[in-house]
């Protein structure tokens, strides 16, 4: 679990391949140790596993040329966007060539009349929304980090707005993908629905770079709401807060965001973001709609919260106040890490049916409170998804073992409740061990068969997801 070094990964790319890619890319191919190490890590605790070289691509055609060159000699290919993933997705555990698509940051076409947009894979969500600012449209999927949209598609990302707007799965209309042999395909047209053949778009959304490299993404857009209102409300206990969420969803309130933070997470947020929230289980809300619609939503949610002891709503009406509130929420991961200077963290991200959510979190909290580790629970609970952050000393084997034990308890409990081992972070390296328990051996064999069919030489991000 402690960080590794460049020496961990044997070199797999022959000199002739490096020379060929150098001829193709010039200075945009780097073998510098610092650049390689940067591209062998993400935000997770997983060991650094650097590639042999990093290729900074600028077009789909360049990506195809790089993949073809690697395919000829059987060298692994790992795609890299911004490096904000949390399950070791970008670690080049078998060496090879990292294709950095951050330079592919062109917004190809905005179509306001169709409410969709096509972007290159390196465009980030904040860049897109800044570009859309004067159109009256926005892209709502918000995982917190300013991730690349190609990476968000590859990991099937979601975030705080998912309860109303869905995840990347529901919001990707089409993809351009470079396959393992260098062929370029487009998975769909821009129609909002289609019954024409296999759904290749959904196959590649969430494939984590193991089936191909996503180079362009076509996305749904939404109208910026007439009214937006955010609020924070403390509760006397975990069950009261979570039951407020469940009743809100079951009542059909079209709330945009509803986030849970436990007492430890609020304490960390106050420490890190210099806020002054009551250090008790807390919900963050956001309402979107017309003025009348938002007023109706607020009235209903306040009544539901009051039934469960939540009455002290703090409102954020201005854009600046809302941004401050959600900035504090988005920094929850780093806030948790700040509670143990020098500590490492990893975050579980299970999801369960909404009816089991309160039971799952309450039982999880019992486990956490019996541990000496600093832990924090936070989640997009409107769709049954929550995270547990475990903060540990990477040089202390006992703390590492305790973090692993607690994480296994969280995942096992979620699976026993007919949930999933990962609601949004993806599988990468960290969740592979749980896939058979979740899906069954036969279903996992089908996934492996798909992998072998599209990538028979196993060069696309090998050792991830199904591990073939």
N, C-alpha and C positions, 0 to 999 in steps of 0.2 A: 504493500500500500504506500510506503513512502515514495517520494519522487525518484525517478530514475534519471539516467543520463544518456547522452548520445551513444555511449559504449554498449547500451543494452540491446541495440538493434543492429543485427548484422547487415552489411551492405549487400544489396541484391541487384542494384542497377550496374550493368557493365560499363566500362569506360566508353565503349563505342556508342552506347545509347546516350550517355551524358553529352558526348561530342555532337551527336546528331541533334539533340534538343538545343544545345548551345548554338548550333548553326541556325536553327529555326527561330529561336527567341532572343539570341544575343544576351544582353545584360539582364533580360527578364528571366533568365535561368540562374538560380543561386545555389551554390553548394556551401555557403558560409555556415559555420557551426551555429551561430546565433540565430540565423534565419531558419535553419532546419529545426532547432530546438523550439522556437516559437511556434512552428507549424506542427509540432508533435505533441502539443498540449492543448487542453481546453480548460474550462473553469472547474473541472472536477478534481477529485483526489487521485485519479488514476495516474500511474507512472508516465513520465515523458517518454515517448517513443518517436524520435525524429525520422523523417524520410531521408533518402539519400540525396535528394535535390528538390528544390521548390520551383515550379514553373508558374510564372505569373501570366495567365492567359488573358487575352483581350477580345476574343470572339469565339463563337461556336466552332468555326472552322479550325481555329488553333487548338481548341480542346480536342477535336476529332483527330487532328494530326498527332498530338501528344499521345492520345490513347492508342492510335494505330501503331505508333513506334514502340510503345510499351508492350502491346499485345504480341508483336512479332517475336519478342524475346521473353515473354511471360513474366514481365516485371509488374508488381502491384501499382495501382493508382488509387490515391486517396484525395477526394475533393475537400476544399477548405474555403469557408466563407469569411466569418468573423471570429471563429474560435470560441463562441459563447456556449457551446453544448455542455452537458453535465454528466455524460455517461461514457466518456472516452472515445467518442465517435471518430475523432480525427487522428488518434494515435496510430502511427505507421508501424504496427507491431511486427510486420514482416518486411519493413523497409519499403523501398520503391520511390515513386515520384508523387509528390503532392502537387495538385493543380489548384492554385489559389485563384479564385474567380472574383476577388474584390475589385479588380480593375475592369470587370465587366459590369459597369454601373450606369448603363444608359437606359433611360426610360424610353422604350421603343415607340409606344403609341398609347395615348389616352383617348378613350372614346366616350365622352360624357353622355351621348345619346343612348348608348348601350350599357352605361355604367360598368365598364370594364377597362382594364389596362394591361398592356404587355410590357414586361421589364426584363432586362438581363438579370442573371442569377445573383450578381453582386450588389444590386440595389438593396439598401436597407429600408426597413419599415419607416423610420423617421425621415429618410430622404424622400421616399415616395409621398408621404403625407405633406411634407413641405412643398413638394412640387404641385400637389393637388389643392393647395390651400385656397386658391382663387376660383376653383371650379365648383365649389359647393359640395364636393364629394370627399370621402375619406376611406382609408382601408383600416378596418377595426381590429384585426388580430394583433394582440399586444402581449408578447411573452415576457415583457419587462426589459430584457436586453435589447439593444439596437441591432438585432440580428439581420443577416442577409435573408432576402426573401427566398432565394434558392435553398439555403440551409433550413429555413422554416418549413418549406415544402418537403425537403428530404427527411426531416424529423417529425413531420405531422404536428407542428407546434400549435399551441392554442394560447391560453393566458387569461387575463382578467375579464375580457369581453366575451369569452366563449359562451357564457350562459345565454346571451341574446343572439350573437352573430355566428356562433359555431366556431369550428377550428379550421386549420388549413385544408383539411379533407373536404369541407363543404364549400370552401371559397376559392379553390383552384379550378379554373375552367379547362386549362390545357397547359402542356409542358413541351418544351423542346429538350430532348435528351440525347446524349451521345452514348451509344451502347458500347459493350466491352470490345467489340471488333472495330470500333471507330465509325460505324454507321450513325447517321443522324436521323431521328424520327420526331414527328410531332404527334402527341398522343390523342389529340382531339381538335375539333374546330371550336368556335366561340359560342355556339348555341348553348342555351341554359339547360337543355336536356337533350339526351340522345339515347337511342336503343340500338346503335349501330356497332355491333361487335363487342369484344371484350373491353372492359373499362380499364384501358392502359393508364389513364391518368391516375386513378386510385391505386394502381399497382405500384407506381413510382413514388407517389406521395407516401412518405413514411418508410421508404426502402433504405434510407440512410446511406446512400451512395454505394450500396452493394449490388445494384443491378445496372447502374449507369450514372452518368454525370449530368445533372440538370443544368441547362445553360440559359433557358428563358422560361418565364412563368407568366401565364395569363390569369388575372385575378378578378373577382367580383369587387365592385365598389359600392358604397352606400352614401346616401345623402346625409350631410351633416345635420344633426337634429336641431330643431328650432330652439329647444330648451334642454339644458344639461344641468343637473344638480347633484352634488355629492354630499355625503354625510358620514360621520363616524358615530357609533353608538356602543357604549360599554354594556356588559351584561354581568349578572352575579355569578355565572358559572358557564362551563363549556356546554353542557346540555341545553341550557336556556338559549344560548347564542345559536347553536346548530339547529335546534328545533324551530327557531325563528326562520332560518333559511329554508328548512324543509316545508314549513307551512306557506311561506311566500311563494315558493315554486309550485307547490300543489294547488295554490289558489289561482295560479295563472297570471300573476303580476309580471308584465314584460320588462323586468328589471335588466339593466345593462350589465352591471357588475355587482357582485355581492361576495366579499372576501372576508375570511375568518383569520384572526390572529390571536394566538393564545397569550397568556400573561407573560411568559418568557419572551415571546417575540415582540410584544409591545414594549417591554423593558429594554430590549435590544434596539428597537426603533428609536425610542426616546434618547438612548445613549448615543446612537450613531447620527441621527438626523436632527437632534436638538429639539425634539417635540416634547409635549407635556401631556400625553394621553394618560388616562387612568390605566394602571398596570393590571388589568383584568382581561378576561376573554372579551374580544371586541369584534364588531363587524364594520367593514367599510362598504358603503353603498354608492351606486351611481345610477341615476335615472335619466333616460333619454326620451324625447318625444315632443309633442306640442306643449305649450304652456298649460293647457287644461289637462292633457294626458299625464304630464309629470305631476301636477297637483293631485290628481286622482291616485297615482301610484304611491306618492308620498303618504297620503292619508291612509291607504290600505296597509302599507308597511309599518307605519307608526302604530297603528292599532294592533297589528300582529306582534310587534316587538314589545309593546306594553303588556300584552298577555304573559310574556316571558321575562318581565322585569327589566326590559330595556326602554328607558324613557329619556335619557339625557343625550338627545341628538345634538351634535355639533355640525352646523351646515357650512358648506364651502360653495358659494354661489359664483364668485368671480373666477375667470379663467386662471388667474394667478394662484388663488387659494386651492382650486381643484388640482392644478399641476403640483403644488406643494404637497398636497395630501397623497397623490398617487406616486409622486417621486419617493416619498417616505416608504410607501408600500413596496415599490419596485426594488428598493435597496434592502429589502428584508434579508436577503442572503448575506450580503456584506455586513449588515448590522449584526446578524448572528455570529459571524466570524470575529467581529470586533470584541465579542465578549470573552474571547480567549486569545490574546495576542500570541501570534506565532502558531496558532492552531490551524488545522485543516478541517474541512467539512465536506460531507456529502449529503445529498438530499434525496430521500425517498419520495415518490410521487404517485402513490396509489390512487385508484378511483373505484368507488363502489356505487351500487344503486342508491338513489337518494334516500330511500326508506331505511337503509342500514347505516347512513352517515353518522348520526348521533352516537349510536352504539359503537361504531368503529373508532371514532375519535375519543370517546370517553374511555374505552378499554385501552387504547393506545396511550392516552395520558397516564393511566395507572402504571403502565410499564415504564414510562419515561420518568415519572416522579420517584420511582424506586431506584433510579440509576444516578451515579455521581457525575455523569457527563452533562455538559450544557446541551440542552436540546430545545428546539422551538418548533411549533406547529403553525403552519400558515397554509391557506388554500383557497382555490377557486371553487368554493363549496357549493355554489349554485348548480354545478353539474356533478357533484359528488367527488370532486378531485381535491386532495389535500397533500401537503408536503410535510415531511419531518426532517429538520436539519440536525445532523449529529456533528458536534464540534469536538475534535480530539487532538491530542498531541501525537504527531506523526512518528515520533521517536519512542512512544510508549506502547509496547505490544499489548498490554492489558487494556488500554483505552481503545486501541484498534479493534481488538476482539469484542469489546463491549459494543462498539458502534455496529459491527457486523451482526452481532446477536440481536440487537434491537431492531435493526433494519429487517432482518429475516422475520422477526415477529410481526412487524407492520405488514410486510408483503403476504405472509402466510394468512394473517387475519383477513386481509382484503380478498384473497383468493377464496377463502372459506365462505365469504359473503357474496360470492359470484361476481367479484370485482376483477380488476386487472393490476398487474405488477407495475405498470407505468401508464399514467394518464396522459402525459405530454412530453416527458423528457426523451422518450425512446429507449431502445434496447442497448445499442452500442456494445460495450464490453460489460457494463455493470449489471444488466438484467437478463443476460443470456441464460443463466442457470435456472430462471423461473419459467421459461417459456413452455417447457414440456408439462409442468404442473398446470399451467394456465390453459394450454391448447390441446394437450394430449399428443402422444407420439405420432399418430397418423397425420394429424394436421401439420405438425412440425416437419414430417417427411415431405408433405406437399410443398411447404415453403422451400425446403432444400431442393426439391425437384425444379421449382421455378428458378431458383438461383443457378442451378447447373445448366438449365436450358438457355438462359440469357448470358451466362458467364461461365462457360465450360472450363476455362483455364483458371478460374477463381482469382482474377486479378483486381476486381473492383472491391476496394476496401475489405480485403479478406480478413477472416477471423471475427467478424462482427455479425450480430443478429443471429443467424442460424449456424454460423461457425464452420461452414463447409469450404 
